[in-house]
Amino acid sequence: MVTKTAGKAYYMISAVAQKYNIHPQTLRLYEREGLLKPSRTEGNTRLYSEEDLEQLETVLSLTRDLGVNLAGVEIVLNMRRTIERMQHEVNEFMVYVKHELARGLDDWEQRLNTALVRSSPTDLVRASAAPPPARPPAAAGGEGPGMDAVPAARAGKPRPEVS
């Protein structure tokens, strides 16, 4: 039997069992295991929504077609919920990033229009990507800044041994 409440269709356990060719006890087992959560009437009759039927189809596909046991089905369903939640978080983050980028570009355009020296953002990017200017070579035999340079007369000659 199908019941309609607020535009949604709900199915009683006997109709669902018949539609999917399973025993009503199997549906009760799936509920006990937490794989299905049908709503209840005031008289405690189970009512299965379209979302419950989609969940049931997933459970049946995993058990019948792929041979997954109920513990595995629970893990798969939990992983699906986690992935859906994470996808929602990623989508929210992408909206935030797009908003910040749009705001940042407007901010850069405003700064560039009021700058004393006018340049385009591409000029700034090219300038920051350019290699640093080359340093002049150190004095002959020197090891760099702060080190004493070896006098030219001794450059290239071996050091005397100290005993």
C-alpha positions in Angstrom: 0.0 0.0 0.0 1.2 3.5 -0.9 0.5 6.5 1.4 1.1 10.1 0.4 2.0 12.7 2.9 2.8 16.3 2.0 3.6 15.3 -1.6 5.8 12.4 -0.7 5.0 8.8 -1.3 5.5 6.3 1.6 5.3 2.5 1.2 4.3 0.0 3.8 6.5 -3.0 4.5 4.4 -5.5 2.6 4.5 -3.3 -0.6 8.2 -2.9 -0.4 8.8 -6.6 0.3 6.7 -7.5 -2.7 8.2 -4.9 -5.0 11.8 -6.1 -4.3 11.0 -9.8 -3.9 12.3 -10.0 -0.3 10.8 -11.2 2.9 9.4 -8.6 5.3 11.7 -10.1 8.0 14.7 -9.1 5.8 13.6 -5.5 5.9 13.2 -5.7 9.7 16.7 -7.1 9.9 18.1 -4.3 7.7 16.4 -1.9 10.1 17.9 -3.6 13.2 21.3 -3.5 11.6 20.9 0.3 10.9 21.0 -0.1 7.1 17.5 1.3 6.7 15.6 3.8 8.9 11.9 3.9 7.8 9.7 6.4 9.5 6.8 5.2 11.7 3.1 6.1 12.0 1.5 6.8 15.3 0.4 3.1 15.2 4.1 2.1 14.8 3.7 0.9 11.2 6.9 1.2 9.1 6.7 3.6 6.2 9.4 3.6 3.6 10.1 6.8 1.6 11.7 7.1 -1.8 15.0 7.8 -0.1 14.6 4.6 1.9 13.9 2.6 -1.3 17.1 4.0 -2.9 19.0 2.9 0.2 17.4 -0.5 0.0 18.4 -0.8 -3.7 22.0 0.0 -2.8 21.9 -2.6 0.0 20.4 -5.2 -2.3 22.9 -4.5 -5.1 25.8 -4.8 -2.7 24.5 -8.1 -1.2 23.0 -9.8 -4.2 25.3 -8.6 -7.1 28.6 -8.1 -5.3 28.3 -10.6 -2.5 29.1 -8.1 0.3 28.0 -9.1 3.8 26.0 -6.8 6.0 29.0 -5.6 7.9 30.6 -4.6 4.6 27.4 -2.9 3.5 27.5 -0.8 6.6 31.0 0.2 5.9 30.2 1.1 2.3 27.2 3.2 3.3 29.2 5.0 5.9 31.9 5.7 3.4 29.3 7.0 0.9 27.9 9.4 3.6 31.4 10.6 4.4 32.3 11.2 0.8 29.0 13.1 0.2 29.7 15.2 3.3 33.3 15.9 2.1 32.1 16.7 -1.4 29.7 19.3 0.1 32.5 20.8 2.1 34.7 21.0 -1.0 31.9 22.7 -2.9 31.4 25.2 -0.1 35.2 25.9 -0.1 35.2 26.4 -3.9 32.5 29.0 -3.6 34.5 30.7 -0.9 37.7 30.7 -2.9 35.9 32.0 -6.0 34.4 34.8 -4.0 37.8 35.6 -2.4 39.5 35.6 -5.8 36.9 37.8 -7.3 37.2 40.2 -4.4 41.0 40.0 -4.5 41.1 40.8 -8.2 38.8 43.8 -7.7 41.1 44.9 -4.8 44.2 44.6 -7.1 42.6 46.6 -9.9 41.7 49.3 -7.4 45.3 49.4 -6.0 46.8 49.4 -9.5 44.5 52.3 -10.6 45.6 54.4 -7.7 49.3 53.5 -7.8 52.0 56.1 -8.6 53.6 53.8 -11.2 51.1 52.1 -13.4 51.7 48.5 -14.4 49.5 45.5 -15.2 49.2 42.4 -13.1 51.0 40.4 -15.7 54.0 42.8 -15.5 54.1 42.2 -11.7 53.9 38.4 -12.2 56.7 38.5 -14.8 58.8 40.7 -12.5 58.4 38.4 -9.5 59.3 35.3 -11.7 62.5 36.8 -13.1 65.8 35.4 -11.6 67.6 37.6 -9.1 70.4 39.8 -10.5 73.8 38.1 -10.6 76.3 38.9 -7.8 79.9 40.1 -8.8 82.5 37.3 -8.4 84.3 37.2 -5.1 88.0 38.2 -4.9 90.5 35.7 -6.1 90.8 32.8 -3.6 88.1 34.4 -1.4 85.4 32.3 0.1 82.6 34.9 0.1 81.6 37.9 2.1 83.4 38.4 5.4 86.4 36.1 4.5 89.9 37.5 3.9 91.0 37.4 0.3 94.3 35.5 -0.3 97.0 38.0 -1.5 97.5 37.8 -5.2 101.2 36.8 -4.7 100.1 33.6 -3.0 97.1 32.8 -5.2 97.4 29.3 -6.6 100.5 28.4 -4.5 100.3 25.6 -2.0 100.2 26.6 1.7 103.3 26.0 3.8 102.9 23.1 6.2 102.7 23.9 9.8 104.3 21.4 12.2 
